[in-house]
Every structure is written in C-alpha cells, then in structure tokens.
Amino acid sequence: MINPNYIVGFTDGEGCFYVQIRTDHRIVLRYFITQRFDNKIVLEKIQSYFKVGYVHLKEQKWGKEYRRTRRSTYVFEVTKQDDIQKVIIPFFEKYPLQGIKSLSFEKFSKIAEIVRDRQDTRKLSGKELKIIWQLKSSMNKLITSARPVREIRSPGGNGNKP
C-alpha cells in the first residue's frame, strides 16, 4: 500500500523537481520519478495516489556508448502547472522531504509561487526572472563539501535534530 511516507522516501531517493525555462517564453515546472523497466507498477501506484500526472516509457537515445546496454525506464511525471500548484507542492509541504532534495524542493516552491498563473516569462518582471534563474541554477546540485548545508528535518517537520 502506498502512503505519504513511502512517497516522500521514494522521492528523496529517486525523484526530481525540475524547472525548465523554454525558448518560447514559458516556464515549466516538473516533478518526476524515474524507475527501471521492471518497477513500473510502483510508479503507477504513486500516480494513482496523487490522481494526477502520467506514467510513460522514457525514450532511450542510442547515440552514446553507455546507453546501448541500458534497459528501458519508466517515468511518473507531473507537468500540468495546476497539478503542481494544487497537488504536488501542498503534498510535500504537508509531508516534508527528509534529505538534501528538500533544498531543491524549497527553491522549486519559491519559483512556483513567483510564476503562479504567469508561466509566460513575458508576464514577469526582470527582477522576478533574475530570481528564478538564480534559484533554478542552484537546484539539483551535488553538495561536495564536508560541511552540512543545514540540518535535516525530523519526521515531525519541526526542524529539530532527528
């Protein structure tokens, strides 16, 4: 049975919050989880829990040597901006991520707040676009320093040590 804690843990390990700034002046917010070909059922259960998004086969690009032996993967993906704003973000605010991915989610949420109902970059101020670019460029980065960025939240979400 899929429950919020399972989804949080799965997202901490396998999920991604992604912001795309397209050349057609659109800002697209995406949440997705990728799994190998034989774990599609888990993605379908997560999709069923959220009741938004879709599960699809990820296209494999065969041009690179390392991908020639790679098996197909499936992706649970939410790209509809209304679903991001009304389902995905409230879920992870209610059930916080416990790992380093929480930093990317915080930035993702800030960008979502800025672009709410204004995903066209032409509707945003220069200052807002600059903030979005700064937040986006610092998301999903590998932290290589030995110094912790911040304390990880406890399961209760109150900010105390676990």
C-alpha positions in Angstrom: 0.0 0.0 0.0 1.3 3.4 -1.0 1.3 6.1 1.8 2.7 9.6 2.1 5.9 8.4 4.0 6.6 5.9 1.2 6.2 8.6 -1.5 8.4 11.0 0.5 11.2 8.4 0.8 10.8 7.3 -2.8 11.1 11.0 -3.9 14.1 11.6 -1.6 15.9 8.7 -3.4 14.5 8.7 -6.9 12.5 11.9 -7.5 13.3 15.2 -9.1 11.9 18.7 -9.0 12.8 20.5 -12.3 12.3 23.9 -13.7 12.6 24.5 -17.4 12.8 28.0 -19.0 11.9 27.4 -22.6 12.8 29.5 -25.6 9.1 30.1 -26.3 9.0 32.2 -23.1 7.3 29.5 -20.9 8.4 28.3 -17.5 7.6 24.7 -17.0 7.6 23.1 -13.5 8.1 19.3 -13.5 8.0 16.7 -10.8 9.1 13.2 -11.8 10.3 9.9 -10.6 12.2 7.5 -12.8 12.4 3.7 -12.4 13.9 0.8 -14.3 11.6 -1.0 -16.7 10.6 -3.8 -14.2 9.3 -1.4 -11.5 6.6 0.4 -13.5 3.9 -0.9 -11.1 5.3 1.3 -8.2 5.1 4.4 -10.4 1.5 3.5 -11.4 0.6 3.2 -7.7 2.1 6.6 -6.9 0.3 8.1 -9.9 -2.9 6.5 -8.6 -2.3 8.0 -5.1 -1.9 11.5 -6.5 -4.6 11.2 -9.2 -2.5 13.5 -11.4 0.3 13.1 -13.9 1.1 10.0 -16.0 3.5 7.1 -16.3 5.3 6.7 -19.6 8.2 4.9 -21.1 11.3 7.0 -21.3 12.8 7.4 -24.8 16.3 5.9 -25.0 18.9 7.8 -27.0 21.2 5.2 -28.6 23.9 7.5 -29.8 26.1 7.2 -26.7 28.0 4.0 -25.9 26.9 3.7 -22.3 23.3 3.8 -23.3 23.5 0.9 -25.7 23.2 -1.7 -23.0 20.8 0.3 -20.8 17.3 -1.1 -20.2 14.2 1.0 -20.7 13.0 3.1 -17.9 9.6 4.4 -16.9 8.8 7.8 -15.5 5.9 9.1 -13.4 5.7 12.8 -14.3 3.5 15.7 -13.4 3.8 18.7 -15.8 0.4 20.3 -15.6 1.0 23.5 -13.8 -2.3 23.5 -11.9 -1.5 20.0 -10.6 2.0 21.1 -9.5 0.5 24.1 -7.6 -2.6 22.3 -6.1 -1.4 18.8 -5.5 2.4 18.2 -5.6 3.6 21.3 -3.7 0.9 21.1 -0.9 1.7 17.3 -0.5 5.4 18.0 0.1 4.7 20.9 2.3 2.5 18.7 4.5 4.9 15.7 4.3 8.4 17.2 4.1 11.3 15.6 2.3 14.0 14.5 4.8 17.1 14.6 2.7 19.1 17.1 0.7 16.4 17.1 -2.0 14.4 19.3 0.3 16.6 22.2 -0.7 15.7 21.8 -4.3 12.0 21.5 -3.4 12.2 24.8 -1.4 13.6 26.5 -4.5 11.1 24.8 -6.7 8.3 26.0 -4.4 9.6 29.6 -4.5 9.7 29.6 -8.3 6.1 28.1 -8.4 5.0 31.0 -6.1 6.5 33.6 -8.4 5.1 32.2 -11.6 1.6 31.2 -10.3 -0.8 31.9 -13.2 2.1 33.6 -15.1 4.2 30.9 -16.6 4.9 33.1 -19.6 8.2 34.9 -18.9 6.9 38.0 -20.7 4.5 38.4 -17.8 7.2 38.5 -15.2 9.4 41.4 -14.2 13.2 41.4 -14.9 13.8 41.1 -11.1 11.5 38.1 -10.9 13.2 36.4 -13.9 16.6 37.0 -12.3 15.4 35.4 -9.1 14.0 32.4 -11.0 17.3 31.9 -12.9 19.3 32.1 -9.6 17.1 29.6 -7.9 16.9 27.3 -10.9 20.7 27.3 -11.4 21.3 26.3 -7.8 18.8 23.3 -7.8 19.7 19.6 -8.1 23.4 20.2 -7.4 25.7 17.7 -5.8 26.9 19.0 -2.5 30.6 18.1 -2.2 31.7 20.0 0.9 32.1 18.1 4.2 30.2 20.9 6.0 26.4 20.2 6.2 24.3 22.8 4.3 21.6 22.7 7.1 20.1 20.2 9.5 17.8 17.7 8.1 14.2 17.9 9.4 12.9 15.4 11.9 10.0 13.3 10.9 7.7 15.7 12.7 8.9 18.5 10.5 9.7 20.9 13.3 13.3 21.5 12.4 14.8 19.7 15.4 17.5 17.1 15.1 16.2 13.6 14.2 
